[in-house]
Amino acid sequence: MSTAAAKALQPRAAHQRDLLRQMLAIRRFEDTCAELYSAGEIRGFVHLYIGEEAVAVGVSAALTADDSIVSTYRDHGHALARGLPLDSVMAEMYGKTTGCSRGRGGSMHLFDVSRRFYGGNAIVGGGLPLAVGIALADKLRGDSRVTACFFGDGAVAEGEFHECMNLAALWDLPVLFCCENNLYAMGTALVRAQAQTDLALRAGSYGMPAWPVDGMDVLAVEHAARSAVGAVRAGGGPHFLELRTYRFRAHSMYDPELYRDKSEVQEWKKRDPVALLAGRLRDSGECTDAEFQAMSDELTAEIDAAIAAARAAPVEPVADLTRFVYHPEPK
């Protein structure tokens, strides 16, 4: 390879190493959350993103800091890919005041207005109307923003999915609908709940461009997202990506996972998005095993520091219980 060609590849290699680091950060964070939950250090509902990291990282790579993101209850990966500080997210898991939602949201309600991350949402499909509203406001103001809205395949069965698809198309809104199709709405297989399992085809019936994407390949996700985001930002109206992915762990930490075979999970793990990109970079000489291990060790140290900070952080005093709670003034 010539020197010029090698130099041309450097930015691409650096970018792909950054994508790998982001996915690995999410994986390490989620593995740690599982351990902390099992130890009783964090509580409440916890939905892990393990296996789906390529979706959050690939889509986020196509967005600007001025764009908006609306997430789901499986929101840790989206938040970290968006750039919420690791220690802020960890503190929220612990319910501490230093968390991104001051400890009031926990796992399902991560929020950071400074980064235009408009929350996890505990309601299935609940983020769809919010995304349409944000996009409508942007359009009325003439802002050149895109709102990326994540939701699962289970949300497609909700009424607000169809209402939001219709209104976004009717009003030509700048929304990128990102359907994370992991084949199971909680414990219900897609084929047992949907007569039409081609979700991109269903979205296309509303008159918007829609296509399926390999959600286990971060480079494929980024490529599709950049294409869609560019079209939306240029005035092309809403677009829909069906990101075909898979969660390696149960729906939540409470889930006994009796609805799918272990062999199916193991088969999907052969396409682990972290291992897939790490293998590509290793084969091309752009990230050696030693460099990958150093990256992993660095992230482990960062997570350990975040845990220590969260443990030491204060909880909200009882006197502040009604703070931020709206109530009308007595007449």
ABEGO torsion letter per residue (X at the ends): XBAAAAAAAAAAAAAAAAAAAAAAAAAAAAAAAAAAAAAGABBEBBBBABGAAAAAAAAAAABBAABBBBBBABAAAAAAAAGBBAAAAAAAAAGBAABAAGGAAEAAABBBAAAGBAEBBABBGAAAAAAAAAAAAAAAAGBBBBBBBBBBAAAAABAAAAAAAAAAAAAGBBBBBBBBBAGBBEABBAAAABABABAAAAAAAAGBBBBBBBAABAAAAAAAAAAAAAAAAAGAEBBBBBBBBBBABBABAABAGAABBAAAAAAAAAABAAAAAAAAAAAAGABBAAAAAAAAAAAAAAAAAAAAAAAABBBBBAAAAABGBBBBBBX
